[in-house]
Amino acid sequence: MKESIANVMSSDYGYLLYLALILLSTKLFGLLTKRVQLPQVVGALAAGLVLGPACFGLVNETDFITCVSEIGVVVLMFTAGLETDIKEMKKTGLASLIIAILGVVVPLGAGWAISSIFNTEETAGMSSVLLQNIFIGVILTATSVSITVETLKEMGKLSSKSGNAIIGAAVIDDILGIIVLTVITSAAGGENGSSGGADILMVVLKIVLFFIFAIIVALAFNFLFNKWTGRSKKDLRRYVIIAFVFCLIMSFCAEYFFGVADITGAFVAGLALSNGPRANYLNNRFGTLSYMLLSPVFFASIGLKVVLPDMSLSIILFSVLLLVVAILSKIVGCGLGAKLCRFSNKDSIRIGMGMVSRGEVALIVASKGAAVGLMKDEYFAPIVIVVVVTTIITPILLKFAYKSKDEETVAVSTASEK
């Protein structure tokens, strides 16, 4: 039976069945989680786990699914930009920076401390133990805001004060994460005789150039697009196409030319159109595209990545402690940053919880570190566990954090029964 299913899936048209299984299962699991008052994104993540190699093995991650899921997260962040209140985001700009800095420093220190307890011996062909342990902390600095964005959208809290702070902090967190990753990988390269200082300076220069580029292009496109669309009272499909082209080009430029995550480029593209007369129209159109295909594939793909290997007792204990540290360090670090910026206790906790998810970002960071000898193979499984659990638990934590009715928000829920 398994062989016949595998043969069907490996055929030229197997991707069609993959999509059918993913769309159906994510919706069914989403409805189940909705019945128990949890965000539907939790169901989509669970569907990926059930379909993937961690459970029944009916669906494997393919290049096609990877590409579709990447487009899915790009569109998700583009719509997040469309829904962002720029005026509110300006108010939380400094707060987002402080939250992001503490959201990097605290997990970095905590990850290094917990790794230092378990990893004490030098290994041939690897970087020094100190750099290896610091790198575990670097992995914990990662934040995958896509899960949080979808959850906040579903609950109608994306444009709230705390929601804007989370998005702003996550974008800055991404930039800080790139710098920290570059520093540690350059240090590892320095041990092997390469020049790391030049790499660090180049990364910082590229990031600065990206923001200069992004501001100029966003302002120019905002002016031209609003002037063009303002001439007609009709909502035309060409507006959606041009907006999508702009989103994809900004995503490509961010990643290819500047080494900044493509989702940052997509978010900036959304911001450029958020104050225009067609923002609601564009958001509705992209919302349909997202929930019909792109978002289910993206969230399911996270579960499809999970493979649970055999682990020793020591690695299991390390996994448990690393998971606890991963959750608490973001809540404490980002929550403390929010409190220092005079957010209420409830909002501070909400912001900390919104930054817990590590998602695919941590896996990418771990893979890059392993390639340069910064992480031993046996530590990859604990990272996968941290990614899976933090990804699933984040929407659950946010659901309970926003349960009180006293949250002041200017958002209108974009969620509907899908």
N, C-alpha and C positions, 0 to 999 in steps of 0.2 A: 504493500500500500504506500509506504513512504517513498519507495523507489519510483512508483508511477507518478506520485505528486511531484517529486523532484524533476522527473522528465518533463512534465507539463510546464513547470516553472522555468526550466532552462530553455524552453523553446523560444523562437523569435517573438512570439506574442505573449510570453509569460508575464511581461510587465503589466499587461491589461488585467490579468487575474490578480497580480500583486496590488494594483490600485483598487480593484473592487474589494478585496479582502480588507485593505487598510481603511478605506472609506466606510465600509459597513461596520467593521469592528470598532473604529473610533467613535462612530455615532452611537452604537449600542452601549458601549462602555461609558460614553459621555452621558447618556440618558440615565444609566444606572447610578453614576456618581451624583448626578443632579437630584435624583430621588432621595439620596442621603444627605442633601444640602451641601455638596462639595462642588467646586468648579468643574466644568466639563473637561477642562484640559487635563485633569488628573486621570479621567477615563481614557483620554487619547494616549497618554503616556503608558498607562497600564495595558492598553491594546497592543502597543508596540512590544512590550515585554512578553505578552502571551503569544503573539504571532512569531516572535523572533527566536534565536537560538537559545535564549535563557529558559524557554518553556517548550512550545510545540515545534518550533523550527519550520513553520509553514512559509515564512517570508524571510529572505535574506537581504541584507543591504547590498544594493547594486549601484553602479555608476548613475543609472537613471534616477533612482530614488534619492541618491545623494544630491544630484543637481536640482531636482524638483524641491527637495527640502531646503536647499540653499536659497532658491528663489522665494520659497515660503517665508523664511525668516527675514529676507530683504523686504518683502511686501509688508510683513507684520510691523517692522520698524518704520517703514515709510508711512503707514497708516497711523502709527503712534506719533510720528512727527506732525501729521495732518491734524490730529486731535489735540495737540499740545497748545496750551494757552501761553503764547510768547511773553505776554506781560507778567503772568504769574511765574514763568520760568526765570525771567530776569530778577524777580524778587528773591528767588531761591538760588540764584547763581553762586553766590559766595558760600551759602550753606551747602550746596551740592559739592563744591570743591573741598570743604572741610570734611564732609561726610565721606567723600571718596578717599581722601588721604588717610583718615583713620581706618577706613574700610580696607585699605591695603596694608597699613603698618601693623595693625593688631593681628590679622590672620598670618601675615608673614612671620612675625615673631612667635606666634603660637605654633605654627606648622614646623618651624625650625626647632622649637623646644621639644615637641613630641617626637620628632624624627631623631633627635639627638639621643633620646633614651634607647631607641631600638637599633639605630645604625651607627655603630662605633668602630667597625673594622674597615681598613683600606682594602680596595679590590683592584686587582691588576687591570689596566686598561680603562679605568674609570677616573673621574675627577676626584679631588680630595673629598674626604668625608664631610668637612665643613661646608663645601659648596653643594654637595648632595643634599645635606640636611636643609640648607637655606632654600634649595630649589623646591623641596616639598612645601615650604612656606609660600614660595612664589606661585605654585599651583593653586594654593588656597586663596590667593588674592583675586583670582578670576571671578567674574560675575557674568552670568548669562541672563540678561534682562528680558529676553523674549518670553520666557514663561511668566514672569511677573507682569509684563505688558498685557499679555492675553488674559490673565486673571483679573487685572484691574479693569480692563475693557469690559469683561463679562459682568463685573460687579458695578460698573459705572463710576469708578473711582480714579480713572486715568488722569483726569484734569484737576483732581483735588490738589491741595497744597502739598500733601505728603506724596501723592503720585508724581507730581512734577519734580519734587526733590529726588525721588528714587530714580527717575529717568535721567535727570541731569547728572546725578552722582554716578550712575552706571556708565554713561558715556565718558565721563572723566576717568572713571575706574579703568575703562578699557585702554585709555591713553597711558595712564600710569602703569598699567600691567604690561604694555608693550615695552615701556622704558625699563622696568624692573627685569623683565625677561631678557632684554638685550644686554643689560648690565651683567647678569649672572652667566649667560651663555658666552659673552665676550670674555668674562673672567676665566671660564672653563677653556676657551680658546687660547687665552693668554698662557695658561699652564702648559699648553701644547705648542707654544712658540708663536702664535699668531698675534696680531695687534688688535686688542679689544677696544682701546680708547677711541680710535677712528670710527669704529662701528657705532659706538654710543653717540658720538657727536653727530654722525650722519642720521641716526634715527631721530634724535631731537630736532635736527634741522628739517627733516622731512615732515615731522608732526607740525612744526610751526608753519611750514610752507603749505601744508594741507589746510590749516584753518584760515590762512590768508586767501588761498584759492577758493575754499568753500564759502567764505563770506562774500567775496566779490561775485562769484558765479551765482550764488543764491539770491543776492540782491538784484542782479541783472535779470535773472530768469523771472523773479517775482514781478518786477516792473513790466517786462515784456508780456508775460503770460496774463497778468491781470488786465493790461491794456488791451490785449487781443480778445480775451474772453468777455471783457466788459462791454464790447460793442454789440453783443447779441444777448437777448434775453432767454434764448434757448439753451438747454443743456445738451450739448452735442457730444457724440462718441469720440470725435477727434480730440477733445480736451483730455479725455482719459488716456488715449494713446500717447499724446505728447507728454503728459505727466509721467506715464510709466517709462517712456524712453529716458526722460530726465532722471528718474529714480535709478534706472539701471546704469546709466552713464556715470552718475555720481558714485554709485557703489563700485563700479569698475575702477574709476580713477582713484578712489580712496585706497583700495587694496593694491592695485598694480603699480601706481606711480609713487604713492606715499607710504605704503606699508601699514596703513590704518585699516581696521576691520571694515569690510564692505557694509555692514549694518550701520556703521557710523555715517557713511556717505548717504545711505538710504534715509536715515533719520534727518539729516540736514536737508535733503531734498523735500521731505515732508514738511519740515519747518518753513521752507521757502514758500510753500503754497498754503500754509495753515491760516493765514489772515486774509486770503483772497475770497472773492465772491463765489467761487466754485468749490470751496473746501468741502462742504457737506456733500455735494454731488459726487465729488471724487471719492470721498470716504465711503459712501454707500456702494459705489461701483467696485472699489477695491475690496470692501468687506465681503461682497458676494463671491468674488474670485478667491478670496482667502479661505472662507469657511467651506466652500464647495470642494476645493482641491488642495490648495497649498498648505494651509495650516495643519489639516489632519496628517498629511504626509510628513511634514516637518516634525511634529510632536511624536508620531509613531516611530520615525527614524531614530529618535533618541533611544527608545526601548530596543530597537533592532540592533543597536551597537553593543548591547550588553551580552557578554559571555562570561559565565562564572567558572573560573578555573579551580583546580584543587589548591588549597592553601594550608600551610602549617598552622599550628596553634599560635605561634608567635605572630604570624602575619594576620591571623583572625583578630587577635587582641589589638594589634596595631590598627587594623581597619576600624574597629569599634571606637577606639580612642580618637583616631583621626576624624571620624565622622562627627563625634561630639564636639571636637575642637572646631571643625569646619562650620558647624551650625552656630555655636556660641560666639566664635570670634567675629563673625559678620554682624550678628545681632548686637554684641557689646560694642564693637568698633564703630559701626555706622550709627547705632543708637546713641552712643556717647557723642558722636559728632553732631547729630541732630539736636541733642539736648544742649550742647554748647551753643548752638545757634538759636536757642530759645524756642524750639518746638515743644509741644506739650508731651507729657509722658507717653500718652497713647500714640501720638504721631511718631515719636522717636522709636517706639517698639515696632510700629508698622514699617517704618523706613528700614530698620535693621532686618526685619523678616523679609522684606522685599528684595534684599540684596543677598539672600542666602544661596539661591540657586547657582550652581557652577556650570551645569549644562555642558554643551559641546566645547565651550571655551577651555575648560580645564583639561579635557582630553587632548585638544590641539596643543596646549602648552606642555602637557606631559609627554606627548609624542616628540615634540621638538627637543625637549630636554634629554630624553632617552637617546636620541640620535647623536648627541654630543657627549654622552657618557655622564650625564648628571643624575640619572635615576636607574636603579637596578630593575631588572625585569620583574622580580617578585613584588615590587611595590606598585606595579601597574594595576593589579587587581583591587587593592584598597582604593585607588583613585577612582576606578570604575564604580565601586560601591558608593563612594562619596558623591559622585556625579548623579547616580541613579536616585539615591535617597534624598539628596538636597533638591533635586529637580521635582520629585513627587511631593515632598513635604512643604515646599514653598507655597504653592497655591492653597494648601490646607491651612498653613499658619496664617496666611493673609485673610482667608475666609473668616477665621475666628477673630483676627485682629480688627477687622472692619465690621464685626457683627453689631457693635453698638450703633445706635441711631443718631448719635450726636456729632457725627462727622460732617463738617461743613464742606460741601463740594459744589462746584459749578458744572459738574459733568452730567450728561444725560446718557444713560446706559445704551450702548450700541448692541447689547445682546438681545437676541430674540430667540424664540424656539426655532431651532434650525432643523 
